[in-house]
């Protein structure tokens, strides 16, 4: 089982999205789900695989104490 933390879409660059985690680390990823700026998602192997609600993302960030 893999564990991933929620990432926020901060920019779109061509076919890629720039994602940022709570610590400010950034990643470029392609997506198999419909994403827009400000959305939160989970990634696997450089691909956004699931979009999640902001409230769920914040709850997970709090649970894992990611600050």
PQR file of N, CA, C, O and H, with PARSE charges and radii, in Angstrom:
ATOM      1  N   UNK A   1       0.843  -1.176   0.000 -0.4000 1.5000
ATOM      2  CA  UNK A   1       0.000   0.000   0.000 -0.0000 2.0000
ATOM      3  C   UNK A   1       0.888   1.239   0.000  0.5500 1.7000
ATOM      4  O   UNK A   1       1.877   1.297   0.731 -0.5500 1.4000
ATOM      5  N   UNK A   2       0.542   2.214  -0.806 -0.4000 1.5000
ATOM      6  CA  UNK A   2       1.282   3.467  -0.872 -0.0000 2.0000
ATOM      7  C   UNK A   2       0.518   4.550  -0.130  0.5500 1.7000
ATOM      8  O   UNK A   2      -0.712   4.556  -0.098 -0.5500 1.4000
ATOM      9  H   UNK A   2      -0.261   2.166  -1.400  0.4000 1.0000
ATOM     10  N   UNK A   3       1.260   5.452   0.456 -0.4000 1.5000
ATOM     11  CA  UNK A   3       0.668   6.561   1.173 -0.0000 2.0000
ATOM     12  C   UNK A   3       1.080   7.845   0.476  0.5500 1.7000
ATOM     13  O   UNK A   3       2.264   8.050   0.205 -0.5500 1.4000
ATOM     14  H   UNK A   3       2.260   5.447   0.430  0.4000 1.0000
ATOM     15  N   UNK A   4       0.139   8.698   0.187 -0.4000 1.5000
ATOM     16  CA  UNK A   4       0.436   9.980  -0.429 -0.0000 2.0000
ATOM     17  C   UNK A   4      -0.286  11.069   0.349  0.5500 1.7000
ATOM     18  O   UNK A   4      -1.348  10.839   0.928 -0.5500 1.4000
ATOM     19  H   UNK A   4      -0.823   8.532   0.407  0.4000 1.0000
ATOM     20  N   UNK A   5       0.294  12.232   0.351 -0.4000 1.5000
ATOM     21  CA  UNK A   5      -0.338  13.350   1.039 -0.0000 2.0000
ATOM     22  C   UNK A   5      -1.049  14.232   0.015  0.5500 1.7000
ATOM     23  O   UNK A   5      -0.673  14.241  -1.157 -0.5500 1.4000
ATOM     24  H   UNK A   5       1.156  12.419  -0.119  0.4000 1.0000
ATOM     25  N   UNK A   6      -2.060  14.965   0.439 -0.4000 1.5000
ATOM     26  CA  UNK A   6      -2.778  15.832  -0.499 -0.0000 2.0000
ATOM     27  C   UNK A   6      -1.862  16.919  -1.055  0.5500 1.7000
ATOM     28  O   UNK A   6      -1.020  17.476  -0.350 -0.5500 1.4000
ATOM     29  H   UNK A   6      -2.366  14.958   1.391  0.4000 1.0000
ATOM     30  N   UNK A   7      -2.052  17.196  -2.316 -0.4000 1.5000
ATOM     31  CA  UNK A   7      -1.314  18.262  -2.981 -0.0000 2.0000
ATOM     32  C   UNK A   7      -2.319  19.197  -3.644  0.5500 1.7000
ATOM     33  O   UNK A   7      -3.387  18.774  -4.087 -0.5500 1.4000
ATOM     34  H   UNK A   7      -2.736  16.744  -2.889  0.4000 1.0000
ATOM     35  N   UNK A   8      -1.959  20.469  -3.703 -0.4000 1.5000
ATOM     36  CA  UNK A   8      -2.835  21.491  -4.278 -0.0000 2.0000
ATOM     37  C   UNK A   8      -2.336  21.886  -5.662  0.5500 1.7000
ATOM     38  O   UNK A   8      -1.133  22.045  -5.872 -0.5500 1.4000
ATOM     39  H   UNK A   8      -1.092  20.813  -3.343  0.4000 1.0000
ATOM     40  N   UNK A   9      -3.259  22.044  -6.603 -0.4000 1.5000
ATOM     41  CA  UNK A   9      -2.920  22.489  -7.953 -0.0000 2.0000
ATOM     42  C   UNK A   9      -2.666  23.992  -7.895  0.5500 1.7000
ATOM     43  O   UNK A   9      -3.552  24.768  -7.538 -0.5500 1.4000
ATOM     44  H   UNK A   9      -4.235  21.915  -6.432  0.4000 1.0000
ATOM     45  N   UNK A  10      -1.442  24.395  -8.252 -0.4000 1.5000
ATOM     46  CA  UNK A  10      -1.126  25.824  -8.205 -0.0000 2.0000
ATOM     47  C   UNK A  10      -0.902  26.441  -9.586  0.5500 1.7000
ATOM     48  O   UNK A  10      -0.918  27.663  -9.732 -0.5500 1.4000
ATOM     49  H   UNK A  10      -0.723  23.764  -8.543  0.4000 1.0000
ATOM     50  N   UNK A  11      -0.692  25.585 -10.609 -0.4000 1.5000
ATOM     51  CA  UNK A  11      -0.444  26.103 -11.954 -0.0000 2.0000
ATOM     52  C   UNK A  11      -0.642  25.002 -12.973  0.5500 1.7000
ATOM     53  O   UNK A  11      -0.498  23.820 -12.663 -0.5500 1.4000
ATOM     54  H   UNK A  11      -0.680  24.592 -10.490  0.4000 1.0000
ATOM     55  N   UNK A  12      -0.974  25.400 -14.198 -0.4000 1.5000
ATOM     56  CA  UNK A  12      -1.040  24.442 -15.312 -0.0000 2.0000
ATOM     57  C   UNK A  12       0.002  24.865 -16.329  0.5500 1.7000
ATOM     58  O   UNK A  12       0.056  26.032 -16.718 -0.5500 1.4000
ATOM     59  H   UNK A  12      -1.091  26.361 -14.450  0.4000 1.0000
ATOM     60  N   UNK A  13       0.830  23.923 -16.762 -0.4000 1.5000
ATOM     61  CA  UNK A  13       1.873  24.164 -17.768 -0.0000 2.0000
ATOM     62  C   UNK A  13       1.721  23.144 -18.879  0.5500 1.7000
ATOM     63  O   UNK A  13       2.221  22.024 -18.771 -0.5500 1.4000
ATOM     64  H   UNK A  13       0.785  22.976 -16.446  0.4000 1.0000
ATOM     65  N   UNK A  14       1.047  23.519 -19.927 -0.4000 1.5000
ATOM     66  CA  UNK A  14       0.806  22.595 -21.030 -0.0000 2.0000
ATOM     67  C   UNK A  14      -0.039  21.426 -20.566  0.5500 1.7000
ATOM     68  O   UNK A  14      -1.147  21.615 -20.066 -0.5500 1.4000
ATOM     69  H   UNK A  14       0.641  24.429 -20.014  0.4000 1.0000
ATOM     70  N   UNK A  15       0.487  20.204 -20.732 -0.4000 1.5000
ATOM     71  CA  UNK A  15      -0.231  18.995 -20.311 -0.0000 2.0000
ATOM     72  C   UNK A  15       0.037  18.632 -18.849  0.5500 1.7000
ATOM     73  O   UNK A  15      -0.469  17.623 -18.359 -0.5500 1.4000
ATOM     74  H   UNK A  15       1.388  20.051 -21.138  0.4000 1.0000
ATOM     75  N   UNK A  16       0.821  19.440 -18.156 -0.4000 1.5000
ATOM     76  CA  UNK A  16       1.206  19.137 -16.781 -0.0000 2.0000
ATOM     77  C   UNK A  16       0.579  20.112 -15.795  0.5500 1.7000
ATOM     78  O   UNK A  16       0.270  21.255 -16.134 -0.5500 1.4000
ATOM     79  H   UNK A  16       1.233  20.260 -18.554  0.4000 1.0000
ATOM     80  N   UNK A  17       0.402  19.639 -14.576 -0.4000 1.5000
ATOM     81  CA  UNK A  17      -0.034  20.480 -13.473 -0.0000 2.0000
ATOM     82  C   UNK A  17       1.132  20.623 -12.505  0.5500 1.7000
ATOM     83  O   UNK A  17       1.882  19.673 -12.283 -0.5500 1.4000
ATOM     84  H   UNK A  17       0.653  18.711 -14.301  0.4000 1.0000
ATOM     85  N   UNK A  18       1.281  21.807 -11.933 -0.4000 1.5000
ATOM     86  CA  UNK A  18       2.265  22.006 -10.872 -0.0000 2.0000
ATOM     87  C   UNK A  18       1.500  21.873  -9.564  0.5500 1.7000
ATOM     88  O   UNK A  18       0.540  22.601  -9.311 -0.5500 1.4000
ATOM     89  H   UNK A  18       0.672  22.579 -12.113  0.4000 1.0000
ATOM     90  N   UNK A  19       1.941  20.935  -8.742 -0.4000 1.5000
ATOM     91  CA  UNK A  19       1.275  20.634  -7.484 -0.0000 2.0000
ATOM     92  C   UNK A  19       2.199  21.005  -6.334  0.5500 1.7000
ATOM     93  O   UNK A  19       3.422  20.931  -6.454 -0.5500 1.4000
ATOM     94  H   UNK A  19       2.721  20.344  -8.947  0.4000 1.0000
ATOM     95  N   UNK A  20       1.597  21.407  -5.214 -0.4000 1.5000
ATOM     96  CA  UNK A  20       2.382  21.790  -4.052 -0.0000 2.0000
ATOM     97  C   UNK A  20       1.794  21.146  -2.804  0.5500 1.7000
ATOM     98  O   UNK A  20       0.580  21.162  -2.598 -0.5500 1.4000
ATOM     99  H   UNK A  20       0.604  21.467  -5.116  0.4000 1.0000
ATOM    100  N   UNK A  21       2.673  20.576  -1.968 -0.4000 1.5000
ATOM    101  CA  UNK A  21       2.184  20.010  -0.715 -0.0000 2.0000
ATOM    102  C   UNK A  21       2.233  21.083   0.373  0.5500 1.7000
ATOM    103  O   UNK A  21       2.660  22.211   0.124 -0.5500 1.4000
ATOM    104  H   UNK A  21       3.659  20.563  -2.136  0.4000 1.0000
ATOM    105  N   UNK A  22       1.800  20.731   1.560 -0.4000 1.5000
ATOM    106  CA  UNK A  22       1.694  21.687   2.660 -0.0000 2.0000
ATOM    107  C   UNK A  22       3.049  22.281   3.058  0.5500 1.7000
ATOM    108  O   UNK A  22       3.115  23.402   3.563 -0.5500 1.4000
ATOM    109  H   UNK A  22       1.453  19.815   1.763  0.4000 1.0000
ATOM    110  N   UNK A  23       4.116  21.534   2.832 -0.4000 1.5000
ATOM    111  CA  UNK A  23       5.458  22.024   3.185 -0.0000 2.0000
ATOM    112  C   UNK A  23       6.050  22.926   2.110  0.5500 1.7000
ATOM    113  O   UNK A  23       7.115  23.510   2.314 -0.5500 1.4000
ATOM    114  H   UNK A  23       4.063  20.624   2.422  0.4000 1.0000
ATOM    115  N   UNK A  24       5.379  23.047   0.973 -0.4000 1.5000
ATOM    116  CA  UNK A  24       5.871  23.898  -0.106 -0.0000 2.0000
ATOM    117  C   UNK A  24       6.660  23.165  -1.168  0.5500 1.7000
ATOM    118  O   UNK A  24       7.155  23.789  -2.107 -0.5500 1.4000
ATOM    119  H   UNK A  24       4.515  22.573   0.808  0.4000 1.0000
ATOM    120  N   UNK A  25       6.790  21.842  -1.041 -0.4000 1.5000
ATOM    121  CA  UNK A  25       7.469  21.059  -2.071 -0.0000 2.0000
ATOM    122  C   UNK A  25       6.583  20.992  -3.303  0.5500 1.7000
ATOM    123  O   UNK A  25       5.375  20.779  -3.202 -0.5500 1.4000
ATOM    124  H   UNK A  25       6.387  21.336  -0.279  0.4000 1.0000
ATOM    125  N   UNK A  26       7.190  21.176  -4.459 -0.4000 1.5000
ATOM    126  CA  UNK A  26       6.430  21.178  -5.715 -0.0000 2.0000
ATOM    127  C   UNK A  26       6.766  19.969  -6.576  0.5500 1.7000
ATOM    128  O   UNK A  26       7.842  19.380  -6.479 -0.5500 1.4000
ATOM    129  H   UNK A  26       8.171  21.350  -4.541  0.4000 1.0000
ATOM    130  N   UNK A  27       5.801  19.626  -7.423 -0.4000 1.5000
ATOM    131  CA  UNK A  27       5.931  18.483  -8.317 -0.0000 2.0000
ATOM    132  C   UNK A  27       5.133  18.784  -9.583  0.5500 1.7000
ATOM    133  O   UNK A  27       4.060  19.384  -9.520 -0.5500 1.4000
ATOM    134  H   UNK A  27       4.927  20.105  -7.502  0.4000 1.0000
ATOM    135  N   UNK A  28       5.664  18.364 -10.729 -0.4000 1.5000
ATOM    136  CA  UNK A  28       4.898  18.416 -11.976 -0.0000 2.0000
ATOM    137  C   UNK A  28       4.298  17.044 -12.198  0.5500 1.7000
ATOM    138  O   UNK A  28       4.963  16.023 -12.020 -0.5500 1.4000
ATOM    139  H   UNK A  28       6.535  17.877 -10.780  0.4000 1.0000
ATOM    140  N   UNK A  29       3.026  17.032 -12.591 -0.4000 1.5000
ATOM    141  CA  UNK A  29       2.354  15.751 -12.803 -0.0000 2.0000
ATOM    142  C   UNK A  29       1.316  15.885 -13.902  0.5500 1.7000
ATOM    143  O   UNK A  29       0.741  16.952 -14.121 -0.5500 1.4000
ATOM    144  H   UNK A  29       2.486  17.861 -12.736  0.4000 1.0000
ATOM    145  N   UNK A  30       1.094  14.780 -14.580 -0.4000 1.5000
ATOM    146  CA  UNK A  30      -0.032  14.700 -15.497 -0.0000 2.0000
ATOM    147  C   UNK A  30      -1.219  14.209 -14.681  0.5500 1.7000
ATOM    148  O   UNK A  30      -1.065  13.813 -13.526 -0.5500 1.4000
ATOM    149  H   UNK A  30       1.561  13.914 -14.402  0.4000 1.0000
ATOM    150  N   UNK A  31      -2.403  14.234 -15.285 -0.4000 1.5000
ATOM    151  CA  UNK A  31      -3.590  13.866 -14.525 -0.0000 2.0000
ATOM    152  C   UNK A  31      -4.524  12.980 -15.332  0.5500 1.7000
ATOM    153  O   UNK A  31      -4.679  13.142 -16.543 -0.5500 1.4000
ATOM    154  H   UNK A  31      -2.528  14.556 -16.223  0.4000 1.0000
ATOM    155  N   UNK A  32      -5.149  12.029 -14.621 -0.4000 1.5000
ATOM    156  CA  UNK A  32      -6.198  11.213 -15.241 -0.0000 2.0000
ATOM    157  C   UNK A  32      -7.575  11.641 -14.727  0.5500 1.7000
ATOM    158  O   UNK A  32      -8.591  11.025 -15.051 -0.5500 1.4000
ATOM    159  H   UNK A  32      -5.023  11.898 -13.637  0.4000 1.0000
ATOM    160  N   UNK A  33      -7.590  12.712 -13.915 -0.4000 1.5000
ATOM    161  CA  UNK A  33      -8.849  13.272 -13.413 -0.0000 2.0000
ATOM    162  C   UNK A  33      -8.929  14.734 -13.813  0.5500 1.7000
ATOM    163  O   UNK A  33      -7.911  15.360 -14.113 -0.5500 1.4000
ATOM    164  H   UNK A  33      -6.765  13.212 -13.652  0.4000 1.0000
ATOM    165  N   UNK A  34     -10.135  15.277 -13.817 -0.4000 1.5000
ATOM    166  CA  UNK A  34     -10.359  16.666 -14.192 -0.0000 2.0000
ATOM    167  C   UNK A  34      -9.958  17.581 -13.036  0.5500 1.7000
ATOM    168  O   UNK A  34     -10.593  17.571 -11.981 -0.5500 1.4000
ATOM    169  H   UNK A  34     -10.961  14.769 -13.573  0.4000 1.0000
ATOM    170  N   UNK A  35      -8.900  18.373 -13.239 -0.4000 1.5000
ATOM    171  CA  UNK A  35      -8.405  19.272 -12.201 -0.0000 2.0000
ATOM    172  C   UNK A  35      -8.440  20.719 -12.665  0.5500 1.7000
ATOM    173  O   UNK A  35      -8.309  21.020 -13.851 -0.5500 1.4000
ATOM    174  H   UNK A  35      -8.384  18.381 -14.096  0.4000 1.0000
ATOM    175  N   UNK A  36      -8.622  21.608 -11.688 -0.4000 1.5000
ATOM    176  CA  UNK A  36      -8.561  23.043 -11.929 -0.0000 2.0000
ATOM    177  C   UNK A  36      -7.676  23.673 -10.863  0.5500 1.7000
ATOM    178  O   UNK A  36      -7.390  23.046  -9.843 -0.5500 1.4000
ATOM    179  H   UNK A  36      -8.728  21.363 -10.724  0.4000 1.0000
ATOM    180  N   UNK A  37      -7.245  24.899 -11.090 -0.4000 1.5000
ATOM    181  CA  UNK A  37      -6.433  25.598 -10.105 -0.0000 2.0000
ATOM    182  C   UNK A  37      -7.148  25.621  -8.765  0.5500 1.7000
ATOM    183  O   UNK A  37      -8.346  25.895  -8.694 -0.5500 1.4000
ATOM    184  H   UNK A  37      -7.477  25.408 -11.918  0.4000 1.0000
ATOM    185  N   UNK A  38      -6.402  25.330  -7.699 -0.4000 1.5000
ATOM    186  CA  UNK A  38      -6.959  25.342  -6.355 -0.0000 2.0000
ATOM    187  C   UNK A  38      -7.486  24.003  -5.885  0.5500 1.7000
ATOM    188  O   UNK A  38      -7.757  23.832  -4.696 -0.5500 1.4000
ATOM    189  H   UNK A  38      -5.429  25.108  -7.756  0.4000 1.0000
ATOM    190  N   UNK A  39      -7.638  23.039  -6.798 -0.4000 1.5000
ATOM    191  CA  UNK A  39      -8.101  21.702  -6.407 -0.0000 2.0000
ATOM    192  C   UNK A  39      -7.010  20.969  -5.643  0.5500 1.7000
ATOM    193  O   UNK A  39      -5.825  21.279  -5.763 -0.5500 1.4000
ATOM    194  H   UNK A  39      -7.418  23.177  -7.763  0.4000 1.0000
ATOM    195  N   UNK A  40      -7.440  19.985  -4.850 -0.4000 1.5000
ATOM    196  CA  UNK A  40      -6.518  19.096  -4.138 -0.0000 2.0000
ATOM    197  C   UNK A  40      -6.610  17.705  -4.744  0.5500 1.7000
ATOM    198  O   UNK A  40      -7.668  17.284  -5.210 -0.5500 1.4000
ATOM    199  H   UNK A  40      -8.403  19.733  -4.753  0.4000 1.0000
ATOM    200  N   UNK A  41      -5.486  16.998  -4.730 -0.4000 1.5000
ATOM    201  CA  UNK A  41      -5.472  15.665  -5.320 -0.0000 2.0000
ATOM    202  C   UNK A  41      -4.435  14.778  -4.656  0.5500 1.7000
ATOM    203  O   UNK A  41      -3.588  15.240  -3.892 -0.5500 1.4000
ATOM    204  H   UNK A  41      -4.626  17.340  -4.351  0.4000 1.0000
ATOM    205  N   UNK A  42      -4.525  13.484  -4.970 -0.4000 1.5000
ATOM    206  CA  UNK A  42      -3.512  12.505  -4.603 -0.0000 2.0000
ATOM    207  C   UNK A  42      -2.764  12.133  -5.874  0.5500 1.7000
ATOM    208  O   UNK A  42      -3.345  12.106  -6.959 -0.5500 1.4000
ATOM    209  H   UNK A  42      -5.213  13.109  -5.590  0.4000 1.0000
ATOM    210  N   UNK A  43      -1.465  11.846  -5.735 -0.4000 1.5000
ATOM    211  CA  UNK A  43      -0.671  11.440  -6.887 -0.0000 2.0000
ATOM    212  C   UNK A  43      -0.061  10.069  -6.660  0.5500 1.7000
ATOM    213  O   UNK A  43       0.118   9.621  -5.528 -0.5500 1.4000
ATOM    214  H   UNK A  43      -0.993  11.869  -4.854  0.4000 1.0000
ATOM    215  N   UNK A  44       0.248   9.425  -7.758 -0.4000 1.5000
ATOM    216  CA  UNK A  44       0.952   8.134  -7.730 -0.0000 2.0000
ATOM    217  C   UNK A  44       1.834   8.088  -8.962  0.5500 1.7000
ATOM    218  O   UNK A  44       1.342   8.156 -10.088 -0.5500 1.4000
ATOM    219  H   UNK A  44       0.103   9.789  -8.678  0.4000 1.0000
ATOM    220  N   UNK A  45       3.127   7.972  -8.752 -0.4000 1.5000
ATOM    221  CA  UNK A  45       4.060   7.862  -9.870 -0.0000 2.0000
ATOM    222  C   UNK A  45       4.019   9.038 -10.824  0.5500 1.7000
ATOM    223  O   UNK A  45       4.129   8.849 -12.036 -0.5500 1.4000
ATOM    224  H   UNK A  45       3.526   7.917  -7.837  0.4000 1.0000
ATOM    225  N   UNK A  46       3.864  10.254 -10.305 -0.4000 1.5000
ATOM    226  CA  UNK A  46       3.860  11.444 -11.150 -0.0000 2.0000
ATOM    227  C   UNK A  46       2.557  11.686 -11.883  0.5500 1.7000
ATOM    228  O   UNK A  46       2.516  12.463 -12.837 -0.5500 1.4000
ATOM    229  H   UNK A  46       3.775  10.407  -9.321  0.4000 1.0000
ATOM    230  N   UNK A  47       1.488  11.029 -11.448 -0.4000 1.5000
ATOM    231  CA  UNK A  47       0.175  11.207 -12.074 -0.0000 2.0000
ATOM    232  C   UNK A  47      -0.854  11.510 -10.990  0.5500 1.7000
ATOM    233  O   UNK A  47      -0.933  10.805  -9.984 -0.5500 1.4000
ATOM    234  H   UNK A  47       1.521  10.398 -10.673  0.4000 1.0000
ATOM    235  N   UNK A  48      -1.634  12.556 -11.202 -0.4000 1.5000
ATOM    236  CA  UNK A  48      -2.745  12.850 -10.292 -0.0000 2.0000
ATOM    237  C   UNK A  48      -3.826  11.817 -10.561  0.5500 1.7000
ATOM    238  O   UNK A  48      -4.361  11.733 -11.667 -0.5500 1.4000
ATOM    239  H   UNK A  48      -1.570  13.128 -12.019  0.4000 1.0000
ATOM    240  N   UNK A  49      -4.147  11.021  -9.525 -0.4000 1.5000
ATOM    241  CA  UNK A  49      -5.057   9.895  -9.727 -0.0000 2.0000
ATOM    242  C   UNK A  49      -6.415  10.066  -9.051  0.5500 1.7000
ATOM    243  O   UNK A  49      -7.367   9.353  -9.368 -0.5500 1.4000
ATOM    244  H   UNK A  49      -3.712  11.090  -8.627  0.4000 1.0000
ATOM    245  N   UNK A  50      -6.500  11.026  -8.109 -0.4000 1.5000
ATOM    246  CA  UNK A  50      -7.782  11.226  -7.425 -0.0000 2.0000
ATOM    247  C   UNK A  50      -7.894  12.667  -6.944  0.5500 1.7000
ATOM    248  O   UNK A  50      -6.988  13.197  -6.301 -0.5500 1.4000
ATOM    249  H   UNK A  50      -5.726  11.606  -7.852  0.4000 1.0000
ATOM    250  N   UNK A  51      -9.019  13.286  -7.267 -0.4000 1.5000
ATOM    251  CA  UNK A  51      -9.323  14.634  -6.791 -0.0000 2.0000
ATOM    252  C   UNK A  51     -10.052  14.499  -5.454  0.5500 1.7000
ATOM    253  O   UNK A  51     -10.914  13.634  -5.300 -0.5500 1.4000
ATOM    254  H   UNK A  51      -9.755  12.855  -7.789  0.4000 1.0000
ATOM    255  N   UNK A  52      -9.703  15.361  -4.481 -0.4000 1.5000
ATOM    256  CA  UNK A  52     -10.379  15.315  -3.194 -0.0000 2.0000
ATOM    257  C   UNK A  52     -10.852  16.715  -2.800  0.5500 1.7000
ATOM    258  O   UNK A  52     -10.329  17.719  -3.283 -0.5500 1.4000
ATOM    259  H   UNK A  52      -9.002  16.064  -4.607  0.4000 1.0000
ATOM    260  N   UNK A  53     -11.830  16.761  -1.930 -0.4000 1.5000
ATOM    261  CA  UNK A  53     -12.364  18.033  -1.459 -0.0000 2.0000
ATOM    262  C   UNK A  53     -11.357  18.717  -0.533  0.5500 1.7000
ATOM    263  O   UNK A  53     -10.575  18.052   0.148 -0.5500 1.4000
ATOM    264  H   UNK A  53     -12.254  15.945  -1.537  0.4000 1.0000
ATOM    265  N   UNK A  54     -11.385  20.042  -0.516 -0.4000 1.5000
ATOM    266  CA  UNK A  54     -10.471  20.825   0.312 -0.0000 2.0000
ATOM    267  C   UNK A  54     -10.570  20.424   1.786  0.5500 1.7000
ATOM    268  O   UNK A  54      -9.554  20.317   2.473 -0.5500 1.4000
ATOM    269  H   UNK A  54     -12.020  20.582  -1.069  0.4000 1.0000
ATOM    270  N   UNK A  55     -11.787  20.205   2.263 -0.4000 1.5000
ATOM    271  CA  UNK A  55     -11.991  19.848   3.669 -0.0000 2.0000
ATOM    272  C   UNK A  55     -11.329  18.504   4.001  0.5500 1.7000
ATOM    273  O   UNK A  55     -10.724  18.350   5.062 -0.5500 1.4000
ATOM    274  H   UNK A  55     -12.612  20.292   1.704  0.4000 1.0000
ATOM    275  N   UNK A  56     -11.449  17.541   3.092 -0.4000 1.5000
ATOM    276  CA  UNK A  56     -10.825  16.235   3.299 -0.0000 2.0000
ATOM    277  C   UNK A  56      -9.302  16.374   3.290  0.5500 1.7000
ATOM    278  O   UNK A  56      -8.613  15.757   4.103 -0.5500 1.4000
ATOM    279  H   UNK A  56     -11.940  17.666   2.230  0.4000 1.0000
ATOM    280  N   UNK A  57      -8.781  17.187   2.370 -0.4000 1.5000
ATOM    281  CA  UNK A  57      -7.335  17.411   2.307 -0.0000 2.0000
ATOM    282  C   UNK A  57      -6.839  18.020   3.609  0.5500 1.7000
ATOM    283  O   UNK A  57      -5.818  17.589   4.145 -0.5500 1.4000
ATOM    284  H   UNK A  57      -9.340  17.688   1.710  0.4000 1.0000
ATOM    285  N   UNK A  58      -7.553  19.019   4.124 -0.4000 1.5000
ATOM    286  CA  UNK A  58      -7.131  19.669   5.361 -0.0000 2.0000
ATOM    287  C   UNK A  58      -7.194  18.708   6.544  0.5500 1.7000
ATOM    288  O   UNK A  58      -6.322  18.730   7.412 -0.5500 1.4000
ATOM    289  H   UNK A  58      -8.382  19.368   3.688  0.4000 1.0000
ATOM    290  N   UNK A  59      -8.214  17.875   6.579 -0.4000 1.5000
ATOM    291  CA  UNK A  59      -8.336  16.888   7.653 -0.0000 2.0000
ATOM    292  C   UNK A  59      -7.146  15.925   7.640  0.5500 1.7000
ATOM    293  O   UNK A  59      -6.582  15.619   8.691 -0.5500 1.4000
ATOM    294  H   UNK A  59      -8.923  17.858   5.874  0.4000 1.0000
ATOM    295  N   UNK A  60      -6.769  15.450   6.461 -0.4000 1.5000
ATOM    296  CA  UNK A  60      -5.623  14.544   6.350 -0.0000 2.0000
ATOM    297  C   UNK A  60      -4.317  15.237   6.727  0.5500 1.7000
ATOM    298  O   UNK A  60      -3.464  14.645   7.389 -0.5500 1.4000
ATOM    299  H   UNK A  60      -7.227  15.698   5.608  0.4000 1.0000
ATOM    300  N   UNK A  61      -4.163  16.472   6.311 -0.4000 1.5000
ATOM    301  CA  UNK A  61      -2.973  17.245   6.676 -0.0000 2.0000
ATOM    302  C   UNK A  61      -2.888  17.370   8.195  0.5500 1.7000
ATOM    303  O   UNK A  61      -1.811  17.231   8.774 -0.5500 1.4000
ATOM    304  H   UNK A  61      -4.856  16.953   5.774  0.4000 1.0000
ATOM    305  N   UNK A  62      -4.014  17.632   8.833 -0.4000 1.5000
ATOM    306  CA  UNK A  62      -4.043  17.734  10.301 -0.0000 2.0000
ATOM    307  C   UNK A  62      -3.738  16.403  10.969  0.5500 1.7000
ATOM    308  O   UNK A  62      -2.994  16.360  11.949 -0.5500 1.4000
ATOM    309  H   UNK A  62      -4.889  17.745   8.363  0.4000 1.0000
ATOM    310  N   UNK A  63      -4.302  15.317  10.453 -0.4000 1.5000
ATOM    311  CA  UNK A  63      -4.069  13.987  11.024 -0.0000 2.0000
ATOM    312  C   UNK A  63      -2.589  13.630  10.972  0.5500 1.7000
ATOM    313  O   UNK A  63      -2.029  13.135  11.949 -0.5500 1.4000
ATOM    314  H   UNK A  63      -4.906  15.352   9.657  0.4000 1.0000
ATOM    315  N   UNK A  64      -1.957  13.885   9.821 -0.4000 1.5000
ATOM    316  CA  UNK A  64      -0.548  13.542   9.644 -0.0000 2.0000
ATOM    317  C   UNK A  64       0.381  14.618  10.194  0.5500 1.7000
ATOM    318  O   UNK A  64       1.602  14.466  10.167 -0.5500 1.4000
ATOM    319  H   UNK A  64      -2.413  14.287   9.027  0.4000 1.0000
ATOM    320  N   UNK A  65      -0.208  15.715  10.698 -0.4000 1.5000
ATOM    321  CA  UNK A  65       0.552  16.811  11.290 -0.0000 2.0000
ATOM    322  C   UNK A  65       1.611  17.328  10.324  0.5500 1.7000
ATOM    323  O   UNK A  65       2.783  17.450  10.682 -0.5500 1.4000
ATOM    324  H   UNK A  65      -1.200  15.839  10.720  0.4000 1.0000
ATOM    325  N   UNK A  66       1.195  17.626   9.112 -0.4000 1.5000
ATOM    326  CA  UNK A  66       2.090  18.088   8.069 -0.0000 2.0000
ATOM    327  C   UNK A  66       2.094  19.610   8.093  0.5500 1.7000
ATOM    328  O   UNK A  66       1.161  20.248   7.605 -0.5500 1.4000
ATOM    329  H   UNK A  66       0.243  17.526   8.822  0.4000 1.0000
ATOM    330  N   UNK A  67       3.128  20.178   8.653 -0.4000 1.5000
ATOM    331  CA  UNK A  67       3.257  21.650   8.723 -0.0000 2.0000
ATOM    332  C   UNK A  67       4.684  22.064   8.560  0.5500 1.7000
ATOM    333  O   UNK A  67       4.987  23.257   8.590 -0.5500 1.4000
ATOM    334  H   UNK A  67       3.886  19.660   9.050  0.4000 1.0000
TER
END
